[in-house]
C-alpha cells in the first residue's frame, strides 16, 4: 500500500514542480518604461472616442498623401524653373526625382525615432519643418538653393509613409484594421496624380512660386489639426493622481502636450536601422 501511495504522489509532485519551474518573472528591457506600476496607468489610443480615432487616421492618411503630392506637384513647374534658374530641363527634373528617392529612404530613419519619442511629436515636427522649407522654396533664386529645400522637404515630410500603417493598427480593432488601412493606402496613392493635376492650374494661371506658398499653408493647417485633434498613439504612461492634475493650469497642460517626451529610454543604435 505504501508503494502504491508513493507512486500516486510522485506524478503530483512532478506536475507541481513543472508548474513552478515554468513560471518566470517578465523580462525587463534595459532602460524601458515598466508596463505596470502603482503610480502609473496605461492609456491606450484604441480607447479614444471613435471620432478622435477616425480624425487621427485621416490626418495621418492626408499627411501621407501630401508627402507624395508635394513631390509630384513640382512637375508642372519644371520647365519654368529650368528657364528661371538657367539650367537644362534634365537638370531641373532632378528637383522631382530627388524627392522621390528620399521619400523611399527617409522613413527608415523616422521609424526608429518615433519608437523612442512617439508618433505625435514627430508628425508635428514633420509638417512644421516642411512648412519652413516650402517658404524657403518660394523665395529661392537659384537652382542650388531650390535643390536644398526640396531635399529637406522630402526628408521632413516622409514619416507617415513609414509609420502610417502602425498608427492605423494602434487606433483600430482587428475587424476595423483592413478597412481603415485602406484609407491610408488610397490617399497615399491619390497624392501622385493629384499633385501635377492641381498645381498645373497654379502654374498656368498664377506663378510658380505660389506652388510652394500653397504647400506651406497646407503644412501649417496640418500642424494646427495635429495639435488640436491629435494625440500620442503609442502606449503612454500617465499619473493616476487626478487631484494633482487638477492643480495644473490649462496653459501648463497645453504646453506639456507640445513638449516632446521620450517614451523609450533605450539609446538609438545603428543596428536599430
Secondary structure, DSSP 4 states (H G I P E B T S, - for coil): -HHHHHHHHHHHHHHHHHHHHH--PPPPPTTPPPS--SSEEEE-GGGS-HHHHHHHHHHHHHHHHHHHHHHHHTGGGHHHHHHHHT--HHHHHHHHHHHHHHHHHHHHHHHHHHHHH-HHHHHHHHHHHHHHHHHHHHT--SHHHHHHHHHHHHHHHTHHHHHHHHHHHHHS-HHHHHHHHHHHHHHHHHHHHHHHHHHHHHHHHS-THHHHHHHHHHHHHHHHHHHHH----S-EEEE--HHHHHTS-HHHHHHHHHS---S--SPP-GGG-
